[in-house]
Amino acid sequence: MTDVAAPALTAKPVRRREARRRSHTLLYLASIVVGLALWHIVASGYSSFVLASPLKVLVRLGELTWSLELPRALGGALQHMALGYVIACAIALPIGMLMGRVRFINDLLDPIVNLIYAVPSVAWAPFIMIWCGLYFEARVALVVMMCAFDMIIVVSAGAHNAEKRLLDVGRSFGASGWQRFRLILLPESLPFLFTALRIGAVRAVNAMITAELFLAAVNLGSIMKQSAVRLDSAAVLGVLAVLCLLGLALQELLLLIERRICVWRPGRSS
């Protein structure tokens, strides 16, 4: 009797997870469909010069893709976005961990981080133009500025809120500082680290297009500016749609990685 009941008990959580996953997927698709429908309804009341419909945007995206203008622009934009994001992670993750665990470093850096964070990131664009010029280095610098401080704050909060009792247990069993970090502090902080990575990814997309519009107009920023001059709202909305999809794809990729790694968290297992 026990041998028969065990597989049934094991199958129930699996079926519940599958049901939740299907429900999530359906709601996800439904929200997109409803959004597109509302967009189409609103656009039908305006000229296509003012607000293009989803179908016209799709057609325009097809034209930009077929001419290779959009793929080339997106490829160029992704280069400085990815480099800036990697540099921001390399700065924010260790600084955030140190601020969260070392009181002296937190007291030293916290006022500076909060002062800089309080300034709108785009306000740094004129200084970046002076320091780095208008081209690739300046775009990378703006991405770093717009990502790093958000990530530092989230990572430091995660490291600070790590369960002290677990660290004390590791210390009582003679674990070294590196072992406590690797086996206790890092797993405890992983949810905050992934949250910081997701926030940084969205900020990187934001910074990428901001840099291309405020500095030298290149890549996607150039397409948007030229399309706005021609009153081509379909192309402008098409670029915005690409940016939305890029941000969404990065979010989902990081969430997938988080679910694979943080298998001990409720609702995070695959």
Secondary structure, DSSP 8 states (H G I E B T S, - for coil): -HHHHHHHHHHHHHHHHHHHHHHHHHHHHHHHHHHHHHHHHHHTTS-TTTS--HHHHHHHHHHHHHTTHHHHHHHHHHHHHHHHHHHHHHHHHHHHHHHHH-HHHHHHHHHHHHHHHHS-GGGGHHHHHHHH-SSHHHHHHHHHHHHHHHHHHHHHHHHHTS-HHHHHHHHHTT--HHHHIIIIIHHHHHHHHHHHHHHHHHHHHHHHHHHHHHSS--HHHHHHHHHHHTT-HHHHHHHHHHHHHHHHHHHHHHHHHHHHH-TTSTTT--
